[in-house]
Amino acid sequence: MNFNTFLDSVVNIKHLPLLGEEAHRKLSPPYRLELAEKYKEKRKTASKAGVMALFYPDVKETTHVVFILRKTYKGVHSAQVGFPGGKVEDIDNNLMETALRETEEEIGVPVKQIEVLKTLSPLYIPPSNFIVHPFLGVSKQPLTFTKQDEEVEAVIEVRVNEILEDQNLITTKVPTSYNVDVEVPAFRLNNYIVWGATAMMLSEIKVLLKQIL
């Protein structure tokens, strides 16, 4: 999709109501409700994080969105695909600042180049006990990425059309903390599998974009 065409339409996303759980449920792992119930008390003290779904043109004016592949480490989100972002720090005045700061730190996009168009529905992640607040932003110029080597294995650029095409919705088996593989809904984007919380947030973005594009 041509970026100017995308930009003309995406500004209307500001006026759309959020879809929250309705959209998240489409890509929710089958064990999520059980985990959410198990962590109900713990959720009251959950940490907060902000992430950025950043759309931008490439040099051919084709619209893309950027993801990161996280490093392999001892943690629940090891080697997963996600949006750039991270936990709130004391220097942040609000969650939007968190998402912008972390995006600059993780993939090298200056805060001043990002225009935030919409605050999306927050999502609770039981395994890490975080409430993640996603934001949808745009950069009106092609971007050059510099990844944060300590946390980011790769920067993944995906054409917006890939998100909108239903044929890229799949089911895949993933390991769980119970040492059992479980089938979950996911996106297959650029040969990467996007599942879990990121897929749930992306589901809301997809439904919103389909209303205006």
C-alpha positions as CSV (number, residue, x, y, z in Angstrom):
1,M,0.0,0.0,0.0
2,N,1.3,3.4,-0.9
3,F,2.2,5.4,2.2
4,N,0.4,8.6,1.1
5,T,-2.8,6.7,0.6
6,F,-2.3,5.0,4.0
7,L,-1.6,8.4,5.7
8,D,-4.7,10.0,4.2
9,S,-6.8,7.3,5.7
10,V,-5.0,6.4,9.0
11,V,-5.6,9.8,10.5
12,N,-9.3,8.8,10.8
13,I,-8.3,6.1,13.3
14,K,-8.3,8.8,16.0
15,H,-12.1,8.8,15.9
16,L,-12.7,5.0,16.0
17,P,-13.7,3.4,19.3
18,L,-11.3,0.9,20.8
19,L,-12.2,-2.8,20.5
20,G,-10.3,-4.2,23.5
21,E,-11.1,-7.7,24.6
22,E,-13.3,-8.3,21.5
23,A,-10.3,-7.9,19.2
24,H,-7.8,-9.4,21.6
25,R,-9.8,-12.6,21.9
26,K,-9.4,-13.4,18.2
27,L,-5.6,-14.1,18.8
28,S,-5.7,-15.1,22.4
29,P,-3.9,-18.3,23.4
30,P,-6.4,-20.9,24.7
31,Y,-4.9,-20.9,28.2
32,R,-5.1,-17.2,28.7
33,L,-8.3,-17.1,30.7
34,E,-7.0,-19.7,33.1
35,L,-3.8,-17.7,33.6
36,A,-5.7,-14.4,34.0
37,E,-7.8,-16.0,36.8
38,K,-4.7,-17.5,38.5
39,Y,-3.0,-14.1,38.5
40,K,-6.1,-12.0,39.5
41,E,-4.7,-10.9,42.8
42,K,-1.1,-10.5,41.5
43,R,-2.5,-8.2,38.7
44,K,-3.2,-5.5,41.3
45,T,0.5,-4.9,41.6
46,A,1.4,-5.4,37.9
47,S,4.2,-3.4,36.4
48,K,3.5,-1.1,33.4
49,A,5.0,-1.0,30.0
50,G,4.5,1.0,26.8
51,V,5.1,-0.3,23.2
52,M,4.9,1.4,19.8
53,A,3.3,0.1,16.6
54,L,5.2,2.3,14.2
55,F,4.1,2.7,10.6
56,Y,6.4,4.4,8.0
57,P,7.3,4.4,4.3
58,D,10.2,2.6,2.7
59,V,12.2,4.3,-0.1
60,K,9.5,3.1,-2.6
61,E,6.7,4.7,-0.6
62,T,5.3,1.3,0.5
63,T,3.8,1.3,4.0
64,H,5.5,-0.9,6.6
65,V,5.3,-1.5,10.3
66,V,8.4,-2.4,12.4
67,F,8.8,-5.3,14.9
68,I,11.7,-6.5,16.9
69,L,13.0,-10.1,17.6
70,R,14.0,-10.2,21.2
71,K,17.3,-11.8,22.3
72,T,17.3,-15.3,23.7
73,Y,17.4,-15.1,27.5
74,K,16.0,-16.7,30.6
75,G,12.6,-15.1,30.6
76,V,9.0,-15.5,29.4
77,H,9.4,-13.4,26.2
78,S,12.7,-14.9,25.1
79,A,13.2,-15.0,21.3
80,Q,9.7,-13.6,20.6
81,V,8.6,-11.1,18.1
82,G,7.2,-7.9,19.6
83,F,6.7,-4.2,19.1
84,P,9.6,-2.0,20.3
85,G,8.9,-0.8,23.9
86,G,9.6,-1.6,27.5
87,K,8.8,-0.9,31.1
88,V,8.1,2.5,32.7
89,E,11.1,4.3,34.1
90,D,11.2,7.2,36.6
91,I,12.2,9.6,33.9
92,D,8.9,9.0,32.0
93,N,6.0,11.5,32.6
94,N,3.5,9.1,31.0
95,L,3.2,5.8,29.2
96,M,3.4,7.4,25.8
97,E,6.8,8.8,26.7
98,T,7.8,5.3,27.8
99,A,6.8,3.9,24.4
100,L,8.6,6.7,22.5
101,R,11.8,6.5,24.6
102,E,12.0,2.7,24.4
103,T,11.5,2.8,20.6
104,E,14.4,5.2,20.3
105,E,16.6,3.1,22.6
106,E,15.7,-0.3,20.9
107,I,15.7,0.6,17.2
108,G,17.2,4.0,17.0
109,V,14.2,6.1,15.8
110,P,14.3,9.6,17.3
111,V,11.3,10.5,19.3
112,K,10.8,13.7,17.2
113,Q,10.3,11.6,14.1
114,I,7.2,9.8,15.5
115,E,3.7,11.2,15.6
116,V,1.4,9.2,17.9
117,L,-2.1,8.9,16.4
118,K,-3.9,6.7,18.9
119,T,-3.7,5.1,22.3
120,L,-4.8,1.4,22.0
121,S,-6.3,-0.9,24.5
122,P,-4.1,-2.0,27.4
123,L,-3.4,-5.7,27.7
124,Y,-2.5,-7.7,30.8
125,I,0.2,-10.3,30.4
126,P,-0.1,-12.9,33.2
127,P,3.3,-14.7,32.8
128,S,5.3,-11.5,33.3
129,N,2.7,-9.7,35.4
130,F,2.8,-6.6,33.1
131,I,0.0,-4.4,31.8
132,V,1.2,-3.3,28.4
133,H,-0.1,0.0,26.9
134,P,0.3,0.1,23.1
135,F,0.4,3.2,20.9
136,L,0.0,3.6,17.2
137,G,2.4,6.0,15.6
138,V,3.6,7.1,12.2
139,S,6.8,8.4,10.7
140,K,6.4,10.3,7.5
141,Q,9.8,9.5,6.2
142,P,11.8,6.3,5.5
143,L,13.6,5.1,8.6
144,T,17.1,3.8,9.3
145,F,17.2,1.4,12.2
146,T,20.0,0.9,14.7
147,K,19.2,-2.0,17.0
148,Q,20.1,-2.2,20.7
149,D,22.4,-5.2,20.6
150,E,21.8,-6.1,24.3
151,E,18.1,-6.7,23.9
152,V,17.3,-6.9,20.2
153,E,18.3,-9.8,17.9
154,A,16.8,-8.3,14.7
155,V,14.6,-5.5,13.4
156,I,11.8,-6.9,11.3
157,E,10.1,-4.8,8.7
158,V,6.6,-5.9,7.5
159,R,4.4,-4.5,4.8
160,V,1.1,-3.3,6.1
161,N,-0.7,-5.5,3.5
162,E,0.7,-8.6,5.2
163,I,-1.1,-7.7,8.4
164,L,-4.4,-7.1,6.6
165,E,-4.4,-10.4,4.7
166,D,-6.4,-13.1,6.5
167,Q,-4.2,-15.8,4.8
168,N,-1.4,-14.8,7.2
169,L,-3.5,-15.9,10.2
170,I,-2.3,-19.4,11.3
171,T,-2.2,-21.7,14.3
172,T,1.1,-22.9,15.6
173,K,2.5,-24.9,18.5
174,V,4.4,-23.1,21.2
175,P,6.0,-24.3,24.5
176,T,4.3,-23.2,27.8
177,S,5.5,-23.0,31.3
178,Y,3.8,-26.4,31.9
179,N,6.4,-28.0,29.6
180,V,3.7,-28.8,27.1
181,D,3.3,-27.6,23.5
182,V,0.0,-25.8,22.9
183,E,-1.7,-24.7,19.7
184,V,-2.2,-21.0,19.6
185,P,-3.5,-18.5,16.9
186,A,-0.8,-16.4,15.3
187,F,0.3,-14.2,12.4
188,R,2.9,-15.4,10.0
189,L,4.7,-12.2,8.8
190,N,7.9,-12.2,6.8
191,N,8.4,-15.9,7.8
192,Y,8.3,-14.9,11.5
193,I,5.6,-16.1,13.9
194,V,3.9,-13.4,15.9
195,W,1.8,-14.8,18.8
196,G,0.7,-14.1,22.3
197,A,0.4,-10.5,23.5
198,T,1.8,-9.0,20.4
199,A,-0.6,-10.9,18.2
200,M,-3.5,-9.8,20.4
201,M,-2.5,-6.1,20.1
202,L,-1.9,-6.5,16.4
203,S,-5.4,-8.0,16.1
204,E,-6.9,-4.8,17.4
205,I,-4.8,-2.8,15.0
206,K,-5.9,-4.9,12.1
207,V,-9.6,-4.6,12.9
208,L,-9.2,-0.8,13.2
209,L,-7.3,-0.4,10.0
210,K,-9.8,-2.5,8.1
211,Q,-12.5,0.0,9.0
212,I,-10.6,2.9,7.4
213,L,-8.5,1.5,4.6
